[in-house]
Amino acid sequence: LDWWHADRYCEQRFAQLLFEPQDGEQASFSRLLQSHHIRGSLWLHERDGVLHKPKWRRDHIVPVLVFREKTDTKYVKVLSDFPALPAVTACAHLQWDTRTQEIATIFSYAVPAFINEFQLRGFVDEEGFVRFALIVHGHHSPYLPVFRADGQWHHFCVTWQQENGTWAIYADGKRRASASGLCAVGPSAPQAIYGQGTFIIGQDQDSLGGTFKEKESFSGNITDLHIWQKVLGAEQIEKVRSCWVVEQDLVFGWSSKALEVESTVEEVRAQFLCPGPVEECRVFEVGSSGFSYASCLQSLPFICCYRKDAYWQLKKAQLESSHSLVGRVNTLAGRTVIPEGVFASDVQDMNLSVALGALDVLATVLREGETPVLESSDLLAVLQLLKQVSDVEVQEAEELEMLEQLGQYYVEVTELILEEQNIETWSSVSQVIRGPMAVVELCDRMVSHLAPLLTAGRTKITIQHGNIGLRRVTVKNMWFGYGSLQRCLSGAGSRAVFQDVAASDGGQKYLRTTVGTAVISSALLSDYQEISTSVRYRLQHRVQWMVISMCVLWFLLYVSPDAGGMWSTAGCSVVTPLPDSTTCFCNHTTNFAVLLQVYEMQRTAKEELTLQTLTFIGCGVSFCALIVTFILFLAVGVPKSERTTVHKNLIFALAAAEALLMVSELAKTNQVVCFTVTAFLHLFFMAAFSWMLVEGLLLWSKVVAVNMSEDRRMKFYYVTGWGLPVVIVSVTLATSFNKYVADNHCWLNVQTNVIWAFVGPVLFILAVNTFVLFRVVMVTVSSARRRSKMLTPNSSLENQIGIQIWATAKPILVLLPVLGLTWVCGVLVHLSIIWAYIFIVLNSLQGLYIFLVYAIYNSEVRNAIQRMKDKKKA
């Protein structure tokens, strides 16, 4: 294969071309190759990565003019009005007829004042070279060799400018001849090439537009003739050679509609392969043990090399594979879309139609999700197919609908393999593919195929599926939403950006460094080539802790795209850091993200001591108040009712939780005791909240008629108050036994999902009780308004407003602590130490509040105490 296809072949199999052997190893390595009957030249890997992204070799359908033999009748006239040309460039692809050595005229331009105004002639010399000569204003350059007469297609350009009569001839991208003085001499010199002339292909005009001679006619094939009214530079000529049209100052562009073709000249539409880059690649000479260079387009043998760890990981993945995904894809397609192993040696002929069908089938199988988590071999097989598709050479004549559908399937497959459930699979092939940024590189290649979709009526393309999308205008953008891509990348190279520390003195505890945003890729395109420019971007954070943000770019290690890379801050800076987003500025385009160094707020030792003291004092007062209230309910003979039963259960659960909370700090030293205390704290606090929910349900039954007997209601209340907490704690212990307790406290672990076994039910209870409170307040206010109008119909407006305000405030003040709504302050604790103080004061004194409301100011308790006093007197 040529170097480009050899490099792609190895890369598609997660390998690299042979690396240059060390000086001391060359002879032994050469003998090893000879023992396996390998001789001649072998392609070598380019260490500096210059050739890593080849220039696009394009196939396109073009009209080709065929001049089968030399005659005086065959000609083609260019139907274009030529302006005066102070400078000119003419380029075309040419296939020279080697059967004759006579002079041939490729083209001639004549004006009434000068028949030989602008002309290009050539012949084959005795040494087998085609020699060109340029004629301007009748002045003739010498015949100089430009390319071999080998019957192959060659590209040529001729340039001339009025100043000093400077001219040049290029062949196959290289300047073969140049000089000055090709112009008239005298007082009027130099002059521009006259306009409004006649341009003839294949004949020398001895009169304006006619009088052709057979011996000076052209024999061969010609296509892609373009003429500009300026001198193109070497870089532009290279683009034209590769079939890119430079639009600026173009006088004539190749089109059969702009040609008058004589009837005996054949015009065929042919698939023309544009030349690739004029570059030479290093080869290893087996036998001589030396190195040399060969044209990168030459077909030579090659060897694909694996790193040992990558090879054994590939072998392991293949041995452990069930081939379920590959089997389903190949069965559904009715052919071998994905080979059974990554080491398959066949070279699959992949064109647009084959690629579209393969991705369609693969997307269907992945979408069905029979295996939601991919095996290692499945992931490698999908990546291998994506590599092949991204290397498909798209032809200009391809149907645009197929091309757009290919992009849609490609994005969908990419999104499906980057799902978060596949993060372990990515890790299992980390020696073969250093993380999913390899997919970003593949998508970057794929975007180039979308170029033909851009037309005058369609200036942008957007293809999106789920969290991944491609957009291309003059600027090419890609984005990868939060998923396994970020999870795998968070550790990659982050040490080069942040210095990990255990804690800082500013009351913050370091947790981790993570990719906290989507990953985006951006590039500016000019004539389909990337050019670097500065870019400003803003990305939303996906982490809601306290963060320090850093704008980074992904620096690819160009050993191969699969070798991975690292994050770097080179050329990037933070413009605006916000809690939920970061705005960055980078002085060049590449793959961007925002790395977040995540901290949690840590209180100072003084603040911790103050909070602990407040908690202990508040809980002590609250515990005493709850015990006194509970004893009063039992001792003074309060009449039994639903309400008093619910109150007693709430008081017991809350008192038990408060008591455990006070001794929890002492239990930290013993792991078993601490675990037991945590489990009972979880149980009794859940029971306290469950009985707060029952308090809310009891209130609701008083406000809204509930069709349920008292006995059935009490059974339901007991199941809710004690049964629900037991179930929640049991399930949590069964599923998360090893990560149940926090590191530094006898409480649930807030760094895992265990905390939601408490927070989730509490949030639900608070939501229900908030609704109940709102309903009670509405009913109370409504009844207070009616009572006010009945009892004091002539009272002033101020009195009525005062009555309504008290009617609103009383139930809120009475019910807030009982329904547990003061715990809403816990949501705001992380914002400020002040909220922590408010939260502790309100909730540690909840027991005291219950004592005041349900004992001291409770008419039933006071009446029972009065009855006891009366009984004593009696």
C-alpha positions in Angstrom: 0.0 0.0 0.0 1.0 3.7 -0.2 2.2 5.3 3.0 -1.2 6.9 3.7 -3.2 3.7 3.3 -0.5 1.6 5.2 -0.7 4.1 8.1 -4.5 3.9 8.1 -4.5 0.1 7.8 -2.3 -0.2 11.0 -4.3 2.5 12.8 -7.6 0.7 12.1 -6.1 -2.3 13.9 -4.9 -0.2 16.9 -1.3 -0.5 15.8 1.4 1.7 14.3 3.7 1.4 11.3 7.2 0.1 12.1 9.3 2.5 14.1 12.8 3.3 13.1 15.1 0.7 14.8 17.9 2.0 17.1 21.4 2.3 15.6 22.6 -0.9 17.3 19.5 -2.9 16.4 19.4 -2.2 12.6 21.6 -5.1 11.5 19.9 -7.7 13.7 16.5 -6.4 12.8 17.4 -6.6 9.1 18.5 -10.2 9.5 15.3 -11.0 11.3 13.2 -9.6 8.5 15.3 -11.5 5.9 14.7 -14.8 7.8 11.0 -14.2 7.2 11.7 -13.6 3.5 11.0 -9.8 3.7 13.3 -7.8 1.5 13.4 -4.4 -0.2 11.9 -1.2 1.3 9.5 -1.0 4.3 7.5 2.0 5.3 8.5 3.6 8.6 6.3 5.5 11.1 6.8 9.3 11.0 7.9 10.2 14.6 7.2 13.9 14.3 3.6 13.4 13.1 3.9 15.7 10.1 2.2 13.2 7.9 -0.4 12.2 10.5 -3.2 14.1 8.7 -2.8 13.6 5.0 -4.1 16.1 2.5 -7.4 15.0 1.0 -7.0 13.0 -2.3 -10.2 13.7 -4.1 -12.0 11.7 -6.8 -14.3 13.8 -8.9 -16.2 13.5 -12.1 -14.9 15.9 -14.8 -15.3 16.4 -18.6 -12.1 15.2 -20.3 -11.3 16.3 -23.9 -9.8 13.5 -26.0 -7.6 14.4 -29.0 -6.9 10.9 -30.4 -4.4 12.0 -33.1 -2.9 15.1 -34.7 -5.2 16.7 -37.2 -5.9 20.2 -38.6 -9.6 20.0 -37.7 -9.8 19.0 -34.0 -10.1 22.1 -31.7 -12.0 23.3 -28.7 -12.9 27.0 -28.3 -13.3 28.6 -24.9 -16.5 30.7 -24.7 -15.3 33.4 -22.4 -14.7 37.1 -22.6 -11.1 37.7 -21.6 -10.1 41.0 -20.0 -6.7 42.6 -20.4 -4.3 40.4 -18.4 -1.3 42.3 -16.7 -0.7 38.9 -15.0 -2.0 35.4 -15.9 -1.9 31.8 -14.6 -3.2 28.9 -16.7 -3.3 25.4 -15.1 -4.6 22.0 -16.4 -4.2 18.2 -16.0 -2.6 16.7 -19.1 -2.0 13.2 -20.5 0.6 13.4 -23.3 0.5 11.2 -26.4 3.9 9.6 -26.5 3.6 8.2 -30.1 4.9 11.4 -31.7 7.8 13.7 -31.1 6.5 16.6 -33.1 5.7 20.0 -31.5 2.2 20.2 -30.1 0.2 23.3 -29.1 -1.7 22.8 -25.8 -3.5 26.1 -26.2 -3.2 29.4 -28.1 -4.7 32.8 -27.4 -4.9 35.3 -30.3 -6.0 38.9 -30.6 -6.4 40.9 -33.8 -3.2 42.9 -33.0 -1.1 39.8 -32.2 -1.8 36.2 -33.3 0.8 34.7 -31.0 -0.4 36.7 -27.9 -0.3 33.9 -25.4 0.6 30.3 -26.2 1.9 27.1 -24.7 3.7 24.5 -26.8 5.6 21.3 -26.1 7.3 18.2 -27.6 9.0 15.0 -26.4 12.8 15.0 -26.5 15.1 12.1 -27.2 15.5 11.4 -23.5 11.8 10.9 -23.0 11.0 14.2 -21.4 8.1 16.6 -22.4 9.6 20.1 -22.9 7.4 23.2 -22.7 7.9 26.7 -24.1 5.8 29.7 -23.3 5.0 32.4 -25.9 3.8 35.9 -24.9 3.5 38.8 -27.4 5.3 36.6 -29.9 8.3 36.3 -27.6 9.4 32.7 -27.2 10.9 31.1 -24.1 13.3 28.2 -24.5 12.0 24.6 -24.5 12.6 23.2 -21.0 11.9 19.7 -19.6 8.9 19.6 -17.2 7.8 15.9 -16.8 8.5 12.5 -18.2 6.6 11.3 -21.3 5.2 8.2 -19.4 1.6 8.3 -20.6 0.4 9.2 -17.1 -1.6 12.2 -16.0 0.5 15.3 -15.1 -0.5 18.7 -13.8 1.0 21.9 -15.1 0.7 25.6 -14.5 2.3 28.5 -16.4 2.4 32.0 -15.0 3.4 35.4 -16.5 3.3 39.0 -15.3 3.7 42.3 -17.1 6.4 43.6 -14.8 9.8 42.5 -16.2 8.0 39.8 -18.2 8.6 37.3 -15.3 7.4 33.8 -16.1 7.4 30.3 -14.6 6.4 26.8 -15.5 5.2 24.3 -12.8 4.7 20.6 -13.2 3.2 18.2 -10.6 3.4 20.9 -7.9 7.1 21.8 -8.4 8.6 24.8 -10.3 10.5 23.4 -13.3 11.6 26.7 -14.9 11.4 30.5 -14.4 13.0 33.6 -15.8 12.2 37.2 -16.7 12.3 39.3 -19.9 9.5 37.5 -21.7 8.0 40.8 -23.0 8.4 43.5 -25.7 11.2 45.9 -25.5 11.1 49.6 -26.3 9.4 52.8 -25.1 6.0 51.1 -24.7 7.2 48.0 -22.9 6.1 46.1 -21.0 2.5 45.6 -22.0 -0.4 43.5 -20.6 -1.8 40.6 -22.6 -4.6 42.1 -24.7 -8.2 41.3 -23.9 -11.2 40.2 -26.1 -9.2 37.5 -27.8 -9.9 34.0 -28.9 -8.7 31.0 -26.8 -8.3 27.7 -28.6 -7.4 24.4 -27.0 -5.4 21.9 -29.1 -4.4 24.1 -32.0 -2.0 26.9 -33.0 -3.9 29.8 -34.6 -2.2 31.2 -37.7 -5.2 33.5 -38.1 -7.7 34.8 -35.5 -9.7 31.6 -34.5 -8.5 29.5 -37.5 -5.9 28.3 -40.0 -4.7 25.3 -38.1 -1.8 23.0 -39.0 -1.7 19.2 -38.3 2.0 19.1 -37.4 1.4 21.8 -34.6 -1.8 20.3 -33.2 -2.1 18.5 -29.8 -2.6 14.8 -29.3 -3.6 13.4 -25.9 -6.1 14.2 -23.2 -6.7 17.4 -21.2 -9.0 18.4 -18.4 -9.4 20.9 -15.5 -8.1 23.9 -17.4 -8.4 27.1 -15.3 -7.2 30.6 -16.0 -6.7 33.5 -13.5 -5.8 37.1 -14.1 -3.0 37.0 -11.5 0.1 35.0 -10.6 -0.7 32.1 -8.2 1.8 31.3 -5.5 3.3 27.9 -5.0 0.8 27.0 -2.2 -2.2 28.0 -4.3 -0.8 26.0 -7.2 -0.5 23.0 -4.9 -4.2 23.4 -4.0 -5.2 23.7 -7.7 -3.1 20.5 -8.4 -5.2 18.7 -5.8 -8.4 19.9 -7.5 -9.3 22.8 -5.2 -10.5 25.8 -7.2 -9.0 29.2 -6.2 -12.0 31.4 -6.8 -10.3 34.8 -6.5 -9.5 36.5 -9.9 -10.7 33.4 -11.8 -11.3 34.3 -15.5 -12.2 30.9 -16.8 -13.3 27.8 -14.8 -13.4 24.3 -16.4 -17.0 23.5 -17.6 -18.3 21.8 -20.7 -21.0 24.5 -20.9 -18.3 27.1 -21.5 -16.7 25.2 -24.4 -17.4 25.0 -28.1 -16.2 21.4 -29.0 -15.5 20.5 -32.6 -17.6 17.4 -33.5 -14.6 15.0 -34.0 -13.2 15.8 -30.6 -14.4 13.3 -28.0 -15.7 14.6 -24.7 -16.0 12.0 -22.0 -16.9 12.3 -18.3 -14.3 10.4 -16.3 -13.7 9.8 -12.7 -10.4 11.6 -12.1 -8.2 10.9 -9.1 -6.6 14.1 -8.1 -2.9 13.8 -7.2 -1.9 13.5 -3.6 0.6 15.6 -1.8 4.2 15.8 -3.1 5.9 14.3 -0.1 8.5 11.7 0.5 8.3 9.2 3.4 11.1 7.4 5.2 11.7 3.7 4.4 13.8 1.0 6.0 16.0 -0.8 3.5 16.1 -4.5 4.4 19.5 -5.9 3.6 21.5 -2.7 3.6 20.2 -1.9 7.1 19.9 1.8 6.1 17.2 4.4 5.6 16.1 6.3 2.6 13.1 8.2 1.2 10.4 7.2 -1.3 7.4 8.9 -2.7 4.5 8.5 -0.2 2.2 7.4 -3.1 4.4 4.4 -4.0 3.1 1.0 -3.0 5.5 -0.7 -0.6 5.2 -3.5 2.0 4.8 -2.5 5.6 4.7 -4.0 9.2 2.1 -3.1 11.8 3.6 -3.0 15.4 1.8 -3.3 18.7 3.0 -2.3 22.2 3.2 -5.4 24.3 0.6 -4.3 26.9 -1.8 -3.2 24.1 -1.3 -6.5 22.2 -2.1 -8.7 25.2 -5.1 -6.6 26.1 -6.4 -7.0 22.6 -5.8 -10.8 22.8 -7.5 -11.0 26.1 -10.6 -9.0 24.9 -10.8 -11.3 21.9 -10.5 -14.5 24.0 -13.1 -13.4 26.5 -15.5 -12.2 23.8 -18.9 -13.7 23.3 -19.1 -12.0 19.8 -22.8 -11.3 20.5 -22.7 -7.7 19.1 -20.6 -8.6 16.1 -22.8 -11.7 15.4 -26.0 -9.7 15.5 -24.6 -6.9 13.3 -23.3 -9.4 10.6 -26.5 -11.4 10.8 -28.7 -8.4 10.4 -26.6 -7.1 7.5 -26.4 -10.5 5.8 -22.6 -10.0 5.3 -19.4 -9.5 7.3 -19.7 -5.8 8.4 -17.4 -6.3 11.4 -14.7 -9.0 11.3 -14.6 -11.5 14.3 -11.2 -10.2 15.4 -9.3 -7.0 15.2 -6.2 -8.8 13.8 -8.1 -9.6 10.5 -5.7 -9.0 7.6 -8.3 -8.4 4.8 -8.5 -4.9 3.5 -12.2 -4.0 3.2 -13.2 -1.8 0.3 -15.2 0.9 2.1 -17.1 3.4 0.0 -20.0 5.7 1.0 -22.7 3.2 0.3 -21.0 0.3 2.2 -20.2 2.7 5.1 -23.8 3.9 5.3 -25.2 0.4 5.3 -22.7 -0.7 8.0 -23.5 2.2 10.3 -27.2 1.8 9.8 -27.1 -1.8 11.0 -24.7 -1.0 13.8 -26.8 1.9 15.1 -29.9 -0.4 15.0 -28.3 -3.1 17.0 -26.9 -0.6 19.6 -30.2 1.2 19.8 -32.0 -2.1 20.6 -29.8 -2.3 23.7 -29.9 -6.1 24.2 -26.5 -5.7 25.7 -26.7 -2.3 27.4 -23.1 -2.6 28.6 -20.6 -3.3 25.8 -18.0 -5.9 26.1 -14.4 -4.9 25.5 -14.3 -6.7 22.2 -17.6 -5.0 21.1 -16.2 -1.6 21.9 -13.0 -2.3 19.9 -15.0 -3.6 17.0 -17.2 -0.5 16.9 -14.2 1.8 17.1 -12.6 -0.2 14.3 -15.6 0.4 12.1 -15.7 4.1 13.0 -12.1 4.4 12.0 -12.8 2.8 8.6 -15.8 5.0 8.0 -13.9 8.2 8.9 -11.3 7.3 6.3 -13.8 6.8 3.4 -12.9 9.0 0.5 -16.1 10.9 -0.5 -16.6 11.6 -4.2 -18.0 14.9 -5.4 -20.8 13.2 -7.3 -22.2 11.4 -4.2 -25.8 11.9 -3.2 -26.0 14.6 -0.5 -28.8 12.8 1.3 -26.6 9.7 1.8 -23.8 11.9 3.1 -26.1 13.6 5.6 -27.5 10.3 6.7 -24.0 8.9 7.2 -23.2 11.8 9.5 -26.4 11.2 11.5 -25.6 7.5 12.0 -22.0 8.3 12.9 -23.0 10.7 15.6 -25.7 8.3 16.9 -23.2 5.4 17.2 -20.7 7.7 18.9 -23.3 8.8 21.4 -24.3 5.3 22.2 -20.8 4.0 22.9 -20.1 7.1 25.1 -23.0 6.3 27.5 -22.0 6.4 31.1 -22.7 2.6 31.7 -19.7 1.9 29.3 -17.1 3.7 31.5 -15.8 0.4 32.9 -15.5 -1.0 29.3 -13.4 2.0 28.3 -11.2 1.4 31.3 -10.7 -2.2 30.4 -9.1 -1.3 27.0 -7.1 1.6 28.4 -3.8 0.1 27.0 -5.3 -0.1 23.5 -7.3 3.2 23.5 -6.1 5.8 26.0 -9.6 7.1 26.7 -12.5 8.2 24.5 -10.8 11.3 23.2 -9.9 9.0 20.3 -13.6 9.3 19.3 -13.3 13.1 19.2 -10.4 12.7 16.7 -12.5 10.3 14.6 -15.4 12.8 14.6 -13.0 15.5 13.6 -12.1 13.5 10.5 -15.7 12.7 9.8 -16.6 16.4 9.7 -14.4 16.8 6.6 -16.8 14.5 4.7 -19.6 17.0 5.2 -18.0 19.6 3.0 -20.0 18.8 -0.1 -23.2 19.5 1.9 -22.3 23.2 2.0 -23.9 25.1 -0.9 -24.9 28.6 -1.7 -28.3 27.9 -0.4 -27.1 26.0 2.7 -24.4 27.8 4.6 -24.4 25.6 7.7 -24.9 22.0 8.7 -26.0 20.7 12.1 -26.2 17.0 12.9 -27.0 16.0 16.5 -28.1 12.9 18.4 -28.4 13.1 22.2 -25.4 14.8 23.8 -23.2 14.8 20.7 -23.4 16.9 17.6 -21.5 18.3 14.6 -21.8 21.7 13.2 -19.9 23.1 10.2 -20.0 26.5 8.5 -16.7 28.3 7.9 -16.2 27.3 11.5 -16.3 23.7 12.4 -17.7 22.9 15.9 -18.3 19.7 17.8 -19.6 19.2 21.3 -19.7 16.1 23.6 -22.2 16.3 26.4 -21.5 15.1 29.9 -21.0 11.3 30.1 -18.3 8.6 30.1 -16.1 10.9 27.9 -15.7 13.3 30.8 -15.6 10.5 33.5 -12.7 8.8 31.7 -10.8 12.1 31.0 -11.1 13.6 34.5 -7.9 12.0 35.7 -6.0 12.2 32.4 -3.2 14.7 32.6 -5.0 16.7 35.4 -1.9 16.5 37.5 -0.1 18.6 34.9 -2.6 21.3 35.4 -3.5 21.2 39.2 -1.3 20.3 42.1 -3.5 18.0 44.2 -3.6 19.0 47.9 -5.3 17.4 50.8 -6.7 20.6 52.2 -6.2 24.3 52.2 -6.1 26.8 55.0 -9.1 28.7 53.7 -11.7 26.4 55.2 -11.9 24.2 52.1 -11.3 20.5 51.7 -9.9 19.2 48.3 -12.1 16.5 46.8 -11.0 15.9 43.2 -10.1 17.4 39.9 -12.7 16.6 37.2 -13.8 17.6 33.7 -16.8 19.6 34.8 -18.2 20.6 31.5 -19.0 19.4 28.0 -16.0 18.9 25.7 -16.0 21.1 22.6 -13.9 21.1 19.5 -13.6 24.1 17.2 -11.6 25.0 14.1 -11.7 27.7 11.4 -11.6 26.5 7.8 -10.3 28.2 4.7 -10.5 26.3 1.4 -11.3 23.3 3.6 -7.9 23.7 5.4 -7.7 24.4 9.1 -6.2 27.7 10.1 -5.5 28.7 13.7 -7.3 31.6 15.4 -8.2 32.8 18.9 -11.5 31.7 20.4 -13.6 32.7 23.3 -16.1 30.2 24.8 -18.4 29.7 27.8 -19.2 26.4 29.3 -21.8 25.4 32.0 -20.5 23.5 35.0 -21.9 20.1 35.8 -20.5 20.1 39.4 -22.3 22.0 42.1 -19.6 22.1 44.8 -17.3 25.0 45.4 -14.9 24.9 42.5 -11.7 26.5 41.1 -12.0 26.5 37.3 -9.2 26.2 34.8 -9.5 26.6 31.0 -7.7 23.7 29.3 -7.2 22.1 25.9 -6.5 18.5 25.0 -2.9 18.0 23.9 -2.8 14.9 21.7 0.3 12.7 21.8 0.9 12.2 18.1 2.4 8.7 18.3 -1.1 7.7 17.2 -4.6 8.9 17.9 -5.2 6.0 20.2 -2.2 6.9 22.4 -4.2 9.4 24.3 -3.0 12.8 25.5 -3.1 15.2 28.4 -4.8 18.4 29.5 -2.8 21.6 29.1 -3.5 25.3 29.9 -1.0 26.5 27.2 -2.5 29.6 25.5 -5.7 29.5 27.5 -6.9 31.7 30.3 -10.0 32.2 32.5 -11.9 35.4 31.5 -15.0 35.1 33.8 -15.3 32.4 36.5 -18.8 32.0 37.8 -20.3 29.4 40.2 -22.2 27.7 37.4 -20.1 28.5 34.3 -16.7 29.6 33.1 -15.8 31.9 30.2 -12.4 31.2 28.6 -10.1 32.7 26.0 -7.6 30.6 24.0 -5.2 31.9 21.4 -5.8 28.9 19.0 -8.5 26.4 18.1 -8.5 22.7 19.3 -10.5 20.5 21.7 -11.6 22.5 24.8 -13.1 21.9 28.2 -13.0 23.3 31.7 -11.3 21.4 34.5 -12.7 22.0 37.9 -10.8 21.5 41.1 -13.7 20.6 43.5 -13.7 21.6 47.1 -16.3 21.3 49.9 -16.6 24.0 52.5 -14.8 23.2 55.8 -15.5 25.2 58.9 -12.7 26.4 61.2 -12.1 24.7 64.5 -13.7 27.6 66.3 -16.8 27.4 64.2 -17.0 23.7 64.7 -16.7 24.0 68.5 -19.4 26.8 68.6 -21.8 24.6 66.5 -21.1 21.5 68.6 -21.7 23.5 71.9 -25.0 25.0 70.5 -26.1 21.6 69.3 -25.4 19.9 72.7 -27.1 22.7 74.8 -30.1 22.9 72.4 -30.5 19.1 72.3 -30.1 18.9 76.1 -32.8 21.5 76.7 -35.0 19.9 74.0 -34.5 16.4 75.3 -35.5 17.5 78.9 -38.5 19.3 77.5 -39.6 16.3 75.5 -39.2 13.9 78.5 -41.3 16.3 80.7 -44.0 16.5 78.0 -44.1 12.8 77.6 -44.4 12.2 81.4 -47.1 14.8 81.6 -49.1 13.0 78.9 -48.8 9.8 80.8 -49.1 11.1 84.4 -51.8 13.7 84.4 -54.4 11.5 82.7 -54.9 13.4 79.4 -57.9 11.8 77.7 -56.9 9.3 75.0 -57.4 10.4 71.4 -55.8 10.1 68.0 -54.1 13.4 68.5 -52.5 12.6 71.9 -51.4 9.2 70.6 -49.7 10.8 67.6 -48.1 13.4 69.8 -46.7 10.8 72.2 -45.2 8.7 69.4 -43.6 11.9 67.9 -42.2 13.0 71.2 -40.8 9.5 72.0 -39.1 9.2 68.5 -37.7 12.8 68.7 -36.4 12.4 72.3 -34.6 9.1 71.4 -33.0 10.8 68.3 -31.9 13.8 70.4 -30.4 11.6 73.1 -28.4 9.6 70.5 -27.3 12.8 68.8 -25.8 14.1 72.1 -23.7 10.9 72.6 -22.8 10.3 68.9 -19.5 12.4 69.3 -18.4 10.0 72.1 -19.0 6.9 69.9 -16.6 8.0 67.1 -13.7 6.1 68.7 -15.3 2.7 68.5 -16.2 1.6 64.9 -18.9 -0.9 65.9 -20.6 1.4 68.4 -20.4 4.3 65.9 -22.1 2.1 63.3 -24.8 1.1 65.7 -25.4 4.7 66.8 -25.7 5.7 63.1 -28.2 3.0 62.4 -30.4 4.0 65.4 -30.0 7.7 64.6 -31.2 7.0 61.1 -34.1 4.9 62.4 -35.3 7.4 65.1 -34.9 10.5 63.0 -36.8 8.8 60.2 -39.4 7.8 62.7 -39.6 11.4 64.0 -40.2 12.6 60.4 -42.6 9.8 59.7 -44.7 10.9 62.8 -44.4 14.5 61.6 -46.0 13.2 58.3 -48.7 11.5 60.4 -49.3 14.9 62.2 -49.8 16.4 58.8 -52.2 13.6 57.7 -54.1 13.9 61.0 -54.5 17.7 60.3 -55.7 16.9 56.8 -58.3 14.5 58.1 -59.7 17.3 60.3 -59.7 19.8 57.4 -60.9 17.5 54.7 -63.4 14.7 55.4 -61.7 11.3 55.2 -63.9 8.2 54.8 -61.9 5.9 57.2 -62.7 4.6 60.7 -60.6 5.7 63.6 -59.2 2.2 64.2 -58.2 1.8 60.6 -56.6 5.3 60.7 -54.5 4.4 63.7 -53.3 1.2 62.2 -52.3 3.2 59.1 -50.6 5.8 61.3 -48.5 3.2 63.1 -47.4 1.5 59.8 -46.4 4.9 58.5 -44.8 6.1 61.7 -42.7 3.0 62.6 -43.0 0.5 59.8 -41.8 2.9 57.0 -38.6 3.9 58.9 -37.7 0.2 59.7 -38.1 -0.7 56.0 -35.9 2.3 54.8 -33.1 1.6 57.3 -33.2 -2.2 56.6 -33.0 -1.8 52.8 -30.2 0.8 53.1 -28.1 -1.4 55.4 -28.7 -4.4 53.1 -27.6 -2.5 49.9 -24.9 -0.2 51.3 -23.5 -1.9 54.4 -19.8 -1.0 53.6 -20.4 2.6 52.8 -23.1 3.4 55.3 -21.2 5.5 57.9 -19.3 8.8 57.2 -15.6 9.0 57.8 -15.5 11.6 60.6 -18.9 11.4 62.2 -21.4 8.8 63.4 -23.9 9.7 60.7 -24.8 8.6 57.1 -22.1 8.9 54.5 -22.7 12.2 52.5 -20.1 11.3 49.9 -22.2 8.4 48.5 -25.8 7.9 47.6 -26.5 6.5 51.1 -27.5 10.0 52.4 -30.5 10.0 50.0 -32.0 7.2 52.2 -32.6 10.0 54.7 -32.8 13.2 52.5 -35.2 11.7 50.0 -38.0 10.7 52.4 -37.5 13.9 54.4 -37.9 16.1 51.3 -41.1 14.2 50.4 -42.5 14.6 54.0 -41.7 18.3 54.0 -43.4 18.8 50.6 -46.6 17.0 51.9 -46.6 18.9 55.2 -46.1 22.2 53.4 -49.2 21.5 51.3 -51.1 20.6 54.5 -50.0 23.8 56.2 -51.1 25.9 53.3 -54.5 24.2 53.2 -54.9 24.6 57.0 -54.0 28.3 56.8 -56.5 28.8 54.0 -59.3 27.2 56.0 -58.4 29.0 59.2 -58.3 32.4 57.5 -61.6 31.7 55.7 -63.4 30.7 59.0 -61.9 33.7 60.8 -63.3 36.0 58.2 -66.7 34.5 58.5 -66.7 34.6 62.3 -65.5 38.2 62.2 -68.4 39.3 60.0 -70.9 37.4 62.1 -69.8 38.6 65.6 -68.6 42.1 64.8 -70.2 43.1 61.5 -69.6 46.8 62.1 -65.9 46.5 63.2 -63.3 48.7 61.5 -61.2 47.6 58.5 -58.0 47.7 60.7 -59.6 45.2 63.2 -60.7 42.8 60.5 -57.2 42.9 59.0 -55.7 42.3 62.4 -58.0 39.3 63.0 -57.0 37.8 59.6 -53.3 38.3 60.2 -53.5 36.5 63.6 -55.6 33.7 62.0 -52.8 33.3 59.5 -49.9 33.5 61.9 -51.3 31.3 64.7 -51.4 28.0 62.7 -48.0 28.7 61.1 -46.4 29.4 64.5 -48.1 26.3 66.1 -47.6 23.8 63.3 -44.2 24.8 61.8 -42.1 22.8 64.4 -44.5 19.9 64.7 -44.6 19.4 60.9 -40.8 19.6 60.7 -40.8 22.5 58.3 -38.0 24.3 60.1 -35.7 21.6 58.6 -36.1 23.4 55.3 -33.3 25.6 56.5 -31.0 22.6 56.2 -31.0 23.1 52.4 -29.3 26.5 52.9 -26.6 25.4 55.4 -23.9 25.0 52.7 -24.3 28.7 51.7 -23.2 30.3 54.9 -22.2 29.6 58.5 -25.1 31.8 59.6 -27.7 29.4 58.1 -26.0 26.6 60.1 -26.5 28.6 63.3 -30.2 29.2 62.4 -30.7 25.6 61.5 -29.2 24.3 64.8 -31.1 26.8 67.0 -34.5 26.1 65.3 -34.2 22.3 65.3 -32.4 21.6 68.5 -35.1 23.7 70.3 -37.9 21.8 68.6 -38.5 19.8 71.7 -38.8 22.9 73.9 -41.3 24.4 71.4 -43.4 21.2 71.5 -43.3 21.4 75.4 -44.6 25.0 75.3 -47.3 24.4 72.7 -48.5 20.9 73.6 -48.0 21.0 77.4 -47.9 24.4 78.9 -50.5 26.0 76.6 -52.4 22.9 75.8 -55.9 23.2 77.3 -56.3 19.4 77.6 -53.1 19.1 79.7 -54.1 22.1 81.8 -57.6 20.8 82.4 -56.1 17.4 83.4 -53.7 19.1 85.9 -56.6 21.1 87.3 -58.7 17.9 87.7 -55.7 16.4 89.6 -55.6 19.5 91.9 -59.3 19.3 92.5 -59.1 15.6 93.3 -56.4 16.2 95.8 -58.4 18.9 97.5 -61.4 16.6 97.6 
